[in-house]
Amino acid sequence: MTNNDTLRMFRYAMDIGDAKMVAILGLAGESVTLEWMRARLLRPDEQGYESLEDSSLEAFLNGLIVYERGERSGPWGKVQPPSEPLTNNLILKKLRIALNFKDDDMMAIFRLAGKDVSKSMLSALFRKPDHKNYKECGDQFLRNFLKGLALYYRG
């Protein structure tokens, strides 16, 4: 699943307009134009399509956290720069933080998409990669979450 797909599916699920997407990126310190955003929301077979870099998707997710939950106070300051490679696990984790979901909320979202997920499975997804119980989040798993999110918010 490409970064463009992830961004496009999330945008659809939450029914976010282009201007709001640009504003969310601005909260993470990214200065982009509406045209820049629209080129990354296109499908690969559409004219004007441009690939979304990992750093831009992570900046969007960081901006989403600030947008939904407010800026962090304390010694951490504003948005943290990317510290690890962007994986599906990290994308899922940042969406969980931004949307303030608990385990039960996450399991309900997956159920809407027709996938039963246990608490132990969720826990394994959010562990550090070097932990013995870490489980890698596959593309289909993330796609199911985004599909469930669309059903949750859009009905």
Residue, then its C-alpha position, 0 to 999 in steps of 0.5 A: m500500500t503506497n503512502n498516497d493510498t493511505l492518505r487518500m483512504f484516510r481523507y475519504a474516511m474522515d471526509i477532510g477537504d483539501a484545504k484542511m489537509v494542507a492546514i494539518l500539514g502546516l501544523a507539523g511545520e510543512s509548508v505546502t500548496l493546495e496543488w501539491m496536496r491535490a497531486r498526491l491525492l490522485r491515483p497513479d493512473e491519473q495525470g499529474y500524480e506525484s508520489l508522497e514521501d514517507s517524511s510527508l506522510e509522517a508530517f501529516l500524521n504528526g500534524l493530525i495529532v496536533y490538530e485533534r489533540g492540541e500541541r504537547s506541553g512540556p520539554w518535548g515542545k511541538v512536533q517531533p521530527p521523524s525518528e524511525p522508518l515509517t511503517n504500517n505499525l507506526i501509521l496505525k499507532k499515530l492514527r490511534i493517538a490522533l483519534n484518541f482510540k482505546d483498544d475497544d475502539m480499535m477492535a470495533i473499527f476492525r469489526l466494522a471492516g469484517k476483521d476480528v482482532s484481539k487485544s493481544m494482537l493489537s498489543a503486538l502491533f504497537r510494541k517495539p520492533d525488537h520485542k519478542n511479541y512484535k507483529e508487523c502490520g501488513d498492508q491488508f491489515l492497515r487497509n481494513f482499519l481505514k475501511g472500518l474507519a470510513l464505515y465508522y465515520r461515514g456510515 
